[in-house]
Amino acid sequence: MAGRQQDEMKDLTLLGNQGTTYTFSYDPSVLESFDNKHPYRDYFVKFNCPEFTSLCPITGQPDFATIYISYIPDVKMVESKSLKLYLFSFRNHGDFHEDCMNIILNDLVKLMEPRYIEVWGKFTPRGGISIDPYTNYGKPGTKYEQMAEHRMMNHDMYPETVDNR
């Protein structure tokens, strides 16, 4: 059946809500999910998030990144406005780049239990160096676990030309 019925969206509280509250501290509870209407098919969903910010845990200086999240859903999918608010909640979160990417991956795995997911942060340079952590997950005991291993082994074999973002 094409289209969503109202009862399929009853748990989504953020989308269309004009009274949205923006949380400035890390808050995974803002994440919402909805049912995948096509669980019989593998397909990728990709989010490009060019305005991610967090704080250096030592200096408190802001770090800026584009976050790429790609996943193959199983039964649940992440609702995009809740994802936006969740990523926004890192604004005053002090953590290293690598930690932020792993936290995001862990929270999305917990929320959706996807078949496969990867999170890649491309941070702008600070102090003359950029950091681009990549992490992924494939459902254990499935071909997606093997896919995650393959993607990790072959990740970034052709890095882009550095353009100082």
N, C-alpha and C positions, 0 to 999 in steps of 0.2 A: 504494500500500500504506500503510495506517495504522500508526503506531508506528515506532519506531526500532530498528534491529538493532544488536547489540553492536559489530559491525565498523564501523558508521557513527559510533560514538562513541569509538573507540579512541584518538584524539588529544586527547580532553578529559581533562585531568589534575586540574583543580581542583574541579569539581562533585562533591560527595559526599566530598571529601577532608577528613578530620578533622584532618589535620596541616598546615593552611594556614599559610603564612608570609606575614606582612604586611610589605610593603616600604614604608619611609617616605621613599624617594627615587624620583623619577620613573623609571618602568621600563616601557616599552612592550612588553618581551619577555614580560610576563605575559599579554598578550592571546591568546586562543584563538578559533578559528572552527570552524564546522561547516557541512556542506552544507545548502543551501536545498532542501527537498524539493518546492518549488512555484515553480521558476524561470520557469514559463510564465505566471505571473500577477504583476501589479503589486499590491503591498500595502505598507502602512507598518508599521514596527516602531518603537515609541516607548518610550524610557527616560526616566523622571523621577528625577533624582538629587538629593534635597534636602539632602544632607550633604557637599557638596563643599567642600574647604578647600585653600588654597594660601597662599603667603607673599608679602607685598610685597617686591620685589627690593631696595628701598631701605631700608625701615625694619625689615623682618623681621616685621612684624605680620601676624597671620592675616587672611585674607580668606575669607568664607563665601558660598556661592552654591547655588542650585538650578540644575542643568544639565539641559537638555532636549536629548535626542538623538533625532532621527527619521530613519529611512532606508527606502529601497526597496531590498531586497536583490537581488542578481543570483545568483551561484552560491554565495557564502559568506555566513554570518551570524556575528555576534559572540556568544560565549557569555556570559551575563549575570554569572556569578560572576567570570569573568576581567575583565569590564568594571568591576565593583565594585572589585576589587583594583587594577586599573589606575588608576581615578580616585582611590582611596585613596593611591596612590603619589605624588600631587601634594601630600600633606600638608606636606612640608618643602621643596617646590619653590618657589623664588623667581622669580616672573615676573609680568608685568602680566596683568590679566584678559584682555585682547584676545589676548595671546600664548598663554595657556593654552587658549582656545577653538580657536585655529587649530592648535595642536599636537595637540589631541584629534581635530579633523577630519582632519588629515594622517595621523595614526596609524591611524584607522579606515578611511580610504580605502586606505591601504597594505595593511591586513589583509584587507579584504573586497572591494575594488573594487566598491562598490555602484553601483546605477544612479543613485541620488540620496541625499544625506545633508545634514542641517543640524544645527548645534550652536549652542545659545543658552544663554548664562550670565546668570542674574539674580542679581547680587551684592547682598548687604545693604549698606546705606549705611555709609560710614566717612568721617568728616569732613564729614558733611552731604550727601553725594552718593552715589547708587548708579550703577553702571555695568553695562550689559546688552549685552555684545557678541554679535553674531550672525554666523555664517559658514555658507556652504553650498557644495555641489559637485554638479554634474551631469556624468555621463559624457560626455566630449567627442564631438561629432559626432552626438549623439542628441537625442531630444526632451527628455531629462532635463537636458541642458545648457541648453536653452531654458527649462525649468521652473525651474532654478536662477536664471537671469537674471530671470525673472518674479517669483519669490519674493523675490529681493533688492530688486528695484525696488518691490515692494509690501509689504515687510516692515514690520510694526509700524505700520501706518497708523492703527490704533485702539488706542493704548497704554492699558494698564490704569490705573485710578485708583491713584495711589501710596498705599500703605498702610504704608510703612516696613517692610514684610516682617516 
